[in-house]
Amino acid sequence: MDFQELNDKLSSFDVNDIDWNNMGSWPLIGRVIFASIVFISILTALYFVDIQGRSEQLDTIIQEEDSLKQSFETKAFRVANLDAYKKQLTEIEESFGTLLRQLPRDTEVPGLLEDITAAAVGASLEIKSIALKKEIKTEYYTELPINIDVVGEYHDFGVFVSAVAGLGRIVTLHDFNVSKNSNGKLNLKITAKTYRYSTSSGKKKKKKRR
């Protein structure tokens, strides 16, 4: 079949005359063209599907690369400053140890109770009770709550609280409660907390480091 004959057949080909239910009756040229179109369509679809999948994979790899770069930069910075971090940690531990050693020891607690009592008397308060509660132990220190129950006037309570807050030892005040008692006098109930340095915790920590 020469080119002229092929051209004539293509010119005489009418899409409306195609019998889609009986493709076997189509002329050879029609079947070849149809098969070529289907084949090219399939190849094109596969190409774009593959390109899209690879594009998404590339985006994922780029994101992972950025994440790895940031992680590497962070770790590199930490390694470069490791000696400085160790020095800073040592200084913090030494400062913390110094503060802990400023907390009252067992032998100083009775003196603290005497100071609180003196502050109440100095503020002209009637002392109903000043009593230690159960200790609360932590890793580095022991908390010592002290229940205080006194009777007096509002301005006397202010003087007393100021005196306790100004003691040389570390003392914090909690749970203020002012009420009238059966005699019509004002009753102040308050919890003072001081903190004792736990020498045993410091020894244990040193042993762990060895």
Number of C-alpha atoms within 10 A of each C-alpha: 5 6 8 9 10 11 11 10 14 12 9 8 14 9 8 6 8 14 11 9 7 8 12 10 12 14 12 10 13 17 14 12 11 13 12 12 12 12 11 12 12 11 12 12 11 12 11 11 12 11 12 12 11 12 12 11 12 12 12 12 12 12 12 12 12 12 12 12 12 12 12 12 12 12 12 12 11 13 12 11 11 12 11 12 13 11 11 12 12 12 12 12 12 12 12 12 14 11 11 18 15 13 19 20 14 11 8 12 17 9 12 19 15 12 17 21 19 15 19 25 14 13 20 17 21 13 16 12 13 20 12 16 13 10 13 11 13 11 12 17 19 18 17 18 21 23 16 20 19 22 22 17 15 13 10 16 21 11 16 23 18 13 17 22 15 11 13 10 17 16 18 13 15 13 10 11 11 16 12 11 11 8 6 8 12 17 23 22 19 19 19 21 17 18 24 22 22 21 13 11 14 15 10 11 12 9 9 7 6 5
